Amino acid sequence: MSEPLGRFAQQRPQRVRVQAPQDASLNIPATQPEQSAENFYVRQLIRSQLRLAMAVAAGLLIMLVGISAILAFWPVVSQIMLFNIPLPWWILGVGIYPLIIIAGMLYNRTAARNERRYRSISR
Amino acid sequence: MTNLFSVLALVLVSLTTMLIAFYGLRLSRTTSDFYVASRTVRPWWNASAIGGEYLSAASFLGVAGLIVLSGQSGLWFPIGYTAGYLMLLLFVAAPLRRSQAYTIPDFAQIRFEDSIMLRKITTYLVVIICWLYIVPQMHGAALTLSIATGLPGWIGPLIVAAVVCLTVVSGGMRSVTFVQAFQYWFKLAALVIPTLFVLFQVLPEYSVPERAAAVAGQLESISSMSLYETISIILALLFGTLGLPHVLVRFYTNPTGHAARTTTAIVLCLLSVFYLLPTTLGVLGILYTKDLSASNADATILLLPQSVFDGILADLLTAVVVGGAFAAFLSTTSGLAVSLAGALSQEFFNGTVRGFRISTVLATAIPVVVALLTSSLALAGAIGNVFAFTASTICPLLLLGIWWRSLTARGAIAGMLAGAASCGLALLGSSMMPHNDSFWVLMLRQPAAWSVPLAFVVMILVSKRSKRKIPTNVERVMALLHVPERSYK
């Protein structure tokens, strides 16, 4: 009774081994299939990093173009004074820089978090 | 008016730069393998070095000059230089560090192994960009020397070229992050000191309400740029910083991609602090420096001490500024010369040491000749044009190369050529046309707003048409660029 089972168990690994060489006639580089799970995680990492970078960049662009448009179409802003210097000079000369630094630091935090998540999933 | 102190400051800065470079070289040879050492440069040192290299003549002299010339619009330039660094952080810093590429042609080769053509075209573009970037440094040197010391202007570029050649040929500049780091703090000090002196001198005037109320009128009397020009400049500076050849080399000295990001964030802080000074000095220049015109506005910072003070104090403060200005010319030019000589020697001399030395001489001599033959535009404006050109060529290659796996070598070549041709021809055309403000002339004078999107679109469309040419190793290269290093916790 145990004989057929034993023979069955012996055959099973053979089937798997035979299939691979048969399929190999297709012209696919050998390294790809075994890494495909890994590739999936890498793609996800790249996508999340790109989405993050795009979001920050879009925010920056909208802010800068928006400010230049406001100053162009709405010159009244120039009549607001702070220590006798018109407000646009303060915004452009001083105010934007902290925003750029904060954007950079927030980005760094989130990008590092994305990488940690990738590390914890991938191995 | 020959100013002895200014000459002394110039000599001192040149000698110190050379000494530190030579000494640093000996140190790195005797202590340990400097490649290992340079990969463990701390973020703060590295950030100072990047700042030192990045803050060129355009930043040191040009920003104040532009504020004097175009008022409020001039403020956009330092914002663009800084925000450009944020873009670098977002899209390029960490992946480029992980790519193991030293230069942009290296990156092109890593991404597209098979395309020698792409590598060559990238190399030629890098060479053009470096030369275009060095020429304004030489103009700045000529201007500074003639205004501050009264010596003939052509000596300035020669001094810069000689010092840079000596330090780079000896191999000094390549290993020495220290020189660049030192230059940042020196440049900062060279602007902080005159700014504080001038502010303390003039602030009491403004306790008189009428005098204070007049400031706004003086500031707003300068006509600013049109909205199209402003947006085009913002785009050029944001996207142009990504592709600057001398800036990218510096990322290699970070230990990991994560450290590259930390470094870049510190650079943002260093740049922001620095740019407050030329901005302040530009405003003071509007209020106090007389007889400024388009031809000498870049000298605002050099002339300001003499407009506010008399005698020896004015001479001393001018000398401090002259020293800082030469530090700016030297550090930026040597950074560019290293990148340029590397590219030239690789391309034309098979990368030998002798080839590198010949290339260094070529790298600095040609811009000197060009600078002496041409007259100076506004420095920050000239650099703005270089940024527009970089944004239309190298930037799409890097952005799409790092983030889009369907990019093909053919697409990259087509996009870069389209960007180079359109942006280059527009800038050439506008320089020959009479200066007027009709919309079409503006489109040519500030081409970035249309030439950058054009380069991207061409690159994407041609890549889509040549889908079969996507490199077979793209997955591995993408993983190399984006997967965090093992050492990272």
Interface residues (C-beta under 8 A of the other chain):
Chain A: P29 T31 Q32 Q35 E38 N39 V42 R43 L45 I46 Q49 L50 A53 V56 A57 L60 L61 L64 V65 S68 A69 L71 A72 F73 S78 M81 N84 I85 P86 P88 W89 L92 G93 V94 I96 Y97 P98 I100 I101 A103 G104 M105 Y107 N108 A111 A112 E115 Y118 R119
Chain B: Q72 L75 W76 I79 T82 A83 L86 M87 L89 L90 F91 A94 Y206 A212 A213 V215 A216 L219 E220 S226 L227 T230 I231 I234 L238 H258 R261 T262 T264 A265 L268 C269 S272 Y275 L276 T279 T280 V283 W403 T472 E475 R476 M478 A479 H482 V483 P484 Y488
